[in-house]
Amino acid sequence: MLLKQLHLIVSALTCSISAICAYLFQIPIFKMVALLALLWSIYACYKIFRFDYNKEAVSKVLEKKGDLKSLKVETASQSEAETLLSFNTKLNGKVIVDNILSQEAHLIYSVPKNIIDIVSNFFPNAKQKAQESILIQQYSQLNIDTDKVYIYLNEQKAGITIFKGNKLIFNNTFEYLTKEDLLYFVLFNFEQLKLSPEDIEVILFGTIEKEDEFFNLLYEYIRNIKLGERPHKFTFPNAFNTLDQHKYFGLFTQVLCV
């Protein structure tokens, strides 16, 4: 949307300048070109300032503009969900809305149609949810009236979820390559949300070990940090004891969210 508007703006300015130059030189053939350029610039300006959107959906976003980090969206229809998602990212296939019951909120995302078709063919009765929806729901069950940060690491992506008491105030995913990258994203979000690394409790899940360089660097800057544990609502076979408690948390807890 923004690139399209930028293109129209440049086109309008170029055509307007061309029209001015043509009349300054008073060359007859250029006057016709100038007239067409002027008409195009008017049309471009019209397109720039005319937005084709769902006003009701937009108003719901603007009403909560002052608290975007804890934005809760009530989606009334599929078209409204698509409109809301298109504000933030490019739509890539089917738009899906997950209801996060513990937060009275929705997570809106898109999945390529070919992936939806494959899953539906092999597992026609399966319920589909985003991993972030599962994690947020389960984090909220772990969190009881305390401020906590949950970090889920997987394939050089860090999902950072922050609760203030039982209320979700932040959730986002960042790509990182080095341990310094990971530390930067964590501390940057702490700074933005005015959280103290000395006080906030941080729980890590996923592909990280207690003695590796990523954990050690985070431990230098964050006082209360530890590895998480798998849910205690299930009894697991002894074979699972060979797996670290903090790994595959999303996989183990997904059954609790369907």
C-alpha positions as CSV (number, residue, x, y, z in Angstrom):
1,M,0.0,0.0,0.0
2,L,2.7,2.5,1.0
3,L,4.9,1.7,-2.0
4,K,1.9,2.1,-4.3
5,Q,1.2,5.5,-2.8
6,L,4.8,6.5,-3.0
7,H,4.8,5.6,-6.7
8,L,1.7,7.7,-7.3
9,I,3.3,10.6,-5.4
10,V,6.4,10.5,-7.6
11,S,4.3,10.2,-10.7
12,A,2.2,13.2,-9.7
13,L,5.2,15.4,-9.0
14,T,6.9,14.4,-12.2
15,C,3.9,15.1,-14.3
16,S,3.2,18.4,-12.6
17,I,6.8,19.6,-13.1
18,S,6.6,18.5,-16.8
19,A,3.4,20.5,-17.2
20,I,5.0,23.6,-15.7
21,C,8.1,23.3,-17.9
22,A,6.0,22.9,-21.0
23,Y,4.0,26.1,-20.4
24,L,7.2,28.0,-19.6
25,F,8.7,27.1,-22.9
26,Q,5.4,27.8,-24.8
27,I,6.0,24.9,-27.3
28,P,2.6,23.9,-28.8
29,I,3.2,20.2,-29.0
30,F,4.4,20.2,-25.4
31,K,1.2,22.0,-24.3
32,M,-0.9,18.9,-25.2
33,V,1.6,16.7,-23.3
34,A,1.4,19.1,-20.4
35,L,-2.4,19.0,-20.3
36,L,-2.3,15.2,-20.2
37,A,0.4,15.3,-17.5
38,L,-1.7,17.7,-15.5
39,L,-4.8,15.4,-15.7
40,W,-2.6,12.4,-14.7
41,S,-1.3,14.3,-11.7
42,I,-4.8,15.2,-10.6
43,Y,-5.8,11.5,-10.9
44,A,-2.7,10.4,-9.0
45,C,-3.5,12.8,-6.1
46,Y,-7.1,11.5,-6.1
47,K,-5.8,7.9,-5.7
48,I,-3.3,8.9,-3.0
49,F,-5.9,10.4,-0.7
50,R,-8.7,7.9,-1.5
51,F,-8.4,4.8,0.6
52,D,-10.5,1.7,-0.1
53,Y,-10.9,0.2,3.4
54,N,-13.4,-1.0,5.9
55,K,-14.0,2.1,8.0
56,E,-15.5,0.1,10.9
57,A,-12.4,-2.1,11.1
58,V,-10.0,0.9,10.9
59,S,-11.9,2.7,13.6
60,K,-11.3,-0.2,16.0
61,V,-7.6,0.1,15.4
62,L,-7.5,3.8,15.8
63,E,-9.6,3.7,19.0
64,K,-6.8,1.7,20.6
65,K,-3.9,3.6,18.9
66,G,-2.6,4.8,22.3
67,D,-1.9,1.2,23.4
68,L,-0.8,-0.7,20.4
69,K,1.4,-3.2,22.3
70,S,-1.7,-4.6,24.1
71,L,-4.1,-4.3,21.1
72,K,-7.1,-6.6,21.3
73,V,-9.0,-7.1,18.1
74,E,-12.6,-8.2,17.9
75,T,-13.1,-9.6,14.4
76,A,-16.7,-9.6,13.2
77,S,-16.0,-11.2,9.7
78,Q,-13.4,-12.7,7.5
79,S,-13.2,-9.6,5.4
80,E,-12.6,-7.5,8.5
81,A,-9.7,-9.8,9.5
82,E,-8.2,-9.5,6.1
83,T,-8.4,-5.7,6.2
84,L,-6.8,-5.5,9.7
85,L,-3.9,-7.9,8.6
86,S,-3.2,-6.0,5.4
87,F,-2.4,-2.9,7.5
88,N,0.7,-4.7,8.9
89,T,1.8,-7.2,6.3
90,K,1.3,-8.6,2.8
91,L,-1.5,-11.2,2.7
92,N,-0.1,-14.6,1.7
93,G,-2.9,-17.1,1.2
94,K,-5.8,-17.9,3.5
95,V,-6.3,-15.5,6.4
96,I,-6.9,-17.4,9.7
97,V,-8.1,-16.0,13.0
98,D,-7.2,-17.7,16.3
99,N,-9.2,-16.9,19.4
100,I,-6.9,-16.6,22.5
101,L,-9.4,-17.1,25.2
102,S,-7.3,-16.2,28.2
103,Q,-6.7,-12.7,26.7
104,E,-10.0,-12.1,25.0
105,A,-8.0,-11.4,21.9
106,H,-7.5,-12.7,18.4
107,L,-4.3,-13.5,16.5
108,I,-4.7,-12.9,12.7
109,Y,-2.3,-14.4,10.2
110,S,-2.2,-15.9,6.7
111,V,-1.0,-19.3,5.5
112,P,-0.2,-20.2,1.9
113,K,-3.1,-22.1,0.3
114,N,-0.9,-25.0,-0.8
115,I,0.1,-25.7,2.8
116,I,-3.6,-25.5,3.9
117,D,-4.5,-28.0,1.1
118,I,-1.7,-30.4,2.1
119,V,-2.7,-30.4,5.8
120,S,-6.4,-30.8,4.9
121,N,-5.7,-33.7,2.6
122,F,-3.6,-35.7,5.1
123,F,-5.4,-34.6,8.3
124,P,-9.0,-33.6,7.3
125,N,-10.2,-33.4,10.9
126,A,-7.3,-31.5,12.3
127,K,-7.7,-28.2,14.1
128,Q,-5.2,-25.6,12.9
129,K,-3.7,-23.0,15.2
130,A,-0.6,-20.8,15.0
131,Q,2.2,-21.8,17.4
132,E,2.1,-18.2,18.8
133,S,-1.6,-18.7,19.8
134,I,-0.7,-21.9,21.6
135,L,2.3,-20.3,23.4
136,I,0.4,-17.2,24.5
137,Q,-2.5,-19.3,25.8
138,Q,-0.2,-21.6,27.8
139,Y,2.1,-18.8,29.0
140,S,-1.0,-17.1,30.5
141,Q,-1.8,-20.3,32.4
142,L,1.8,-20.4,33.8
143,N,1.6,-16.7,34.7
144,I,-0.2,-15.8,38.0
145,D,-0.3,-12.1,39.0
146,T,3.4,-11.5,38.2
147,D,5.3,-9.7,35.5
148,K,7.2,-12.2,33.3
149,V,8.9,-12.5,30.0
150,Y,8.8,-15.7,27.9
151,I,11.3,-16.2,25.1
152,Y,10.8,-19.1,22.7
153,L,13.9,-19.8,20.5
154,N,13.7,-21.8,17.3
155,E,15.8,-21.7,14.1
156,Q,17.3,-18.3,14.8
157,K,14.0,-16.8,15.6
158,A,13.1,-15.4,19.0
159,G,9.5,-15.1,20.0
160,I,9.3,-12.6,22.9
161,T,6.1,-12.6,24.9
162,I,5.6,-10.2,27.9
163,F,2.9,-10.3,30.6
164,K,2.1,-7.7,33.1
165,G,0.3,-9.7,35.7
166,N,-2.2,-11.8,33.7
167,K,-2.4,-9.3,30.9
168,L,-0.5,-9.7,27.6
169,I,1.3,-6.5,26.8
170,F,3.7,-7.5,24.1
171,N,4.3,-10.4,21.6
172,N,6.6,-10.3,18.6
173,T,9.2,-12.5,16.8
174,F,12.7,-11.4,15.8
175,E,15.3,-13.0,13.6
176,Y,18.8,-13.2,15.1
177,L,22.2,-14.5,14.0
178,T,24.5,-13.9,16.9
179,K,24.1,-13.9,20.7
180,E,24.6,-10.1,20.6
181,D,21.5,-9.9,18.2
182,L,19.4,-11.8,20.7
183,L,20.5,-9.7,23.6
184,Y,19.8,-6.5,21.7
185,F,16.2,-7.5,20.9
186,V,15.5,-8.5,24.5
187,L,17.0,-5.4,26.1
188,F,15.5,-3.1,23.5
189,N,12.0,-4.4,24.3
190,F,12.7,-4.0,28.0
191,E,13.7,-0.4,27.4
192,Q,10.6,0.3,25.4
193,L,8.3,-1.1,28.0
194,K,10.3,0.3,30.9
195,L,11.1,-3.1,32.4
196,S,14.2,-3.6,34.6
197,P,16.6,-6.5,33.8
198,E,17.3,-6.5,37.5
199,D,13.7,-7.3,38.5
200,I,11.8,-8.9,35.6
201,E,11.7,-12.8,35.5
202,V,12.6,-14.3,32.1
203,I,11.9,-17.9,31.2
204,L,13.5,-19.5,28.1
205,F,12.1,-22.3,25.9
206,G,13.4,-23.9,22.8
207,T,16.8,-24.4,21.2
208,I,19.1,-23.1,23.9
209,E,21.2,-24.7,26.6
210,K,22.1,-23.5,30.0
211,E,25.8,-23.5,29.4
212,D,25.8,-22.2,25.8
213,E,27.0,-18.7,24.7
214,F,23.5,-17.4,24.2
215,F,22.3,-18.3,27.7
216,N,25.6,-17.0,29.3
217,L,25.3,-13.6,27.6
218,L,21.7,-13.2,28.6
219,Y,22.6,-14.2,32.1
220,E,25.2,-11.5,32.3
221,Y,22.5,-8.8,31.8
222,I,19.3,-10.3,33.3
223,R,19.3,-11.3,37.0
224,N,16.3,-13.6,37.0
225,I,16.6,-15.9,34.0
226,K,16.0,-19.6,33.8
227,L,15.0,-22.4,31.5
228,G,11.3,-23.4,31.4
229,E,9.7,-26.8,32.0
230,R,7.2,-28.8,30.1
231,P,3.5,-28.8,31.4
232,H,2.8,-30.8,34.4
233,K,-0.8,-31.6,33.4
234,F,0.3,-34.8,31.6
235,T,2.2,-37.9,32.6
236,F,4.9,-38.6,30.0
237,P,6.6,-41.9,29.2
238,N,10.0,-42.5,30.6
239,A,11.5,-42.1,27.1
240,F,10.7,-38.4,27.3
241,N,13.0,-38.0,30.3
242,T,15.9,-37.9,27.8
243,L,14.6,-34.6,26.4
244,D,15.4,-31.3,28.1
245,Q,12.3,-29.9,30.0
246,H,12.4,-26.6,28.2
247,K,12.4,-28.0,24.6
248,Y,9.3,-28.6,22.4
249,F,7.0,-26.7,24.8
250,G,4.8,-25.6,22.0
251,L,4.4,-29.2,20.8
252,F,3.6,-30.6,24.2
253,T,1.1,-28.0,25.0
254,Q,-0.8,-27.8,21.8
255,V,-3.3,-30.4,22.8
256,L,-4.4,-28.1,25.7
257,C,-5.5,-25.4,23.2
258,V,-7.8,-27.4,20.9
